[in-house]
Amino acid sequence: MNKTDLTNAIAEKAGLSKVDAKKALDATIAAITAALKAGDKVALVGFGTFAVSKRNARTGINPQTKQAIKIAAKKQAKFKAGAELDKAIQ
């Protein structure tokens, strides 16, 4: 399912126009992104939790040259599914 399919599903289930559903989805994504940028967690009870984790700098190996390379530290978005979502997909 891509963003267009998701927008169409939201419009159908919520009884919204596709334009309103797209605005709602875009606003939801923007709000989650802003919260993660600020370092907050976003917990949607029953669905899951979005959070940011730090990956430390480390040394890796270039598979082509077998030489050591430095991999920079970075922040990474993570999602942990909630119990209800896990149960629903079983």
C-alpha positions as CSV (number, residue, x, y, z in Angstrom):
1,M,0.0,0.0,0.0
2,N,1.4,3.4,-1.0
3,K,0.4,6.9,0.2
4,T,-2.3,7.2,-2.4
5,D,-3.9,3.9,-1.5
6,L,-3.7,4.9,2.2
7,T,-5.4,8.2,1.5
8,N,-8.2,6.5,-0.4
9,A,-8.7,4.0,2.4
10,I,-8.9,6.8,5.0
11,A,-11.4,8.7,2.8
12,E,-13.6,5.6,2.4
13,K,-13.5,4.5,6.1
14,A,-13.9,8.0,7.6
15,G,-16.4,9.3,5.0
16,L,-14.1,12.1,3.9
17,S,-13.3,13.5,0.5
18,K,-10.0,12.3,-0.9
19,V,-8.7,15.9,-0.6
20,D,-9.6,16.1,3.1
21,A,-8.1,12.6,3.7
22,K,-4.9,13.6,2.1
23,K,-4.7,16.8,4.2
24,A,-5.4,14.7,7.3
25,L,-2.7,12.2,6.4
26,D,-0.1,14.9,5.6
27,A,-0.9,16.7,8.9
28,T,-0.5,13.4,10.8
29,I,2.9,12.7,9.1
30,A,4.1,16.3,9.7
31,A,3.1,16.1,13.4
32,I,4.9,12.8,14.0
33,T,7.9,14.1,12.1
34,A,8.0,17.3,14.2
35,A,7.7,15.4,17.5
36,L,10.5,13.0,16.5
37,K,12.7,16.0,15.5
38,A,12.1,17.5,18.9
39,G,13.3,14.3,20.5
40,D,9.8,13.2,21.7
41,K,8.2,9.8,21.4
42,V,4.8,9.4,19.7
43,A,2.8,6.6,21.3
44,L,-0.5,5.6,19.6
45,V,-2.1,3.2,22.1
46,G,-2.9,-0.1,20.5
47,F,-1.0,0.7,17.3
48,G,2.6,1.4,18.3
49,T,5.3,3.8,19.3
50,F,7.6,6.0,17.1
51,A,10.9,7.0,18.7
52,V,14.3,8.2,17.8
53,S,17.4,6.2,18.7
54,K,21.1,7.2,18.4
55,R,23.6,5.1,16.6
56,N,27.1,5.7,17.7
57,A,30.0,6.2,15.3
58,R,31.7,3.0,14.4
59,T,34.3,1.4,12.2
60,G,33.1,-0.7,9.3
61,I,34.7,-2.5,6.4
62,N,34.3,-1.6,2.7
63,P,33.3,-4.9,1.1
64,Q,34.9,-4.1,-2.2
65,T,38.4,-2.9,-0.9
66,K,38.3,-4.6,2.5
67,Q,39.6,-1.4,4.0
68,A,38.3,0.0,7.3
69,I,36.0,3.0,7.0
70,K,34.5,5.3,9.6
71,I,30.7,5.3,9.8
72,A,29.4,8.6,11.3
73,A,27.0,8.7,14.2
74,K,23.4,9.3,13.4
75,K,19.8,9.4,14.7
76,Q,17.4,6.8,13.4
77,A,13.6,6.7,13.6
78,K,12.3,3.4,15.1
79,F,8.8,2.0,15.3
80,K,7.7,-0.6,17.8
81,A,4.3,-2.2,17.1
82,G,1.7,-2.2,19.9
83,A,0.1,-5.4,21.3
84,E,-3.2,-4.8,19.4
85,L,-1.4,-4.4,16.1
86,D,0.7,-7.5,16.7
87,K,-2.4,-9.5,17.6
88,A,-4.3,-8.2,14.5
89,I,-1.6,-9.4,12.1
90,Q,-1.2,-12.8,13.6
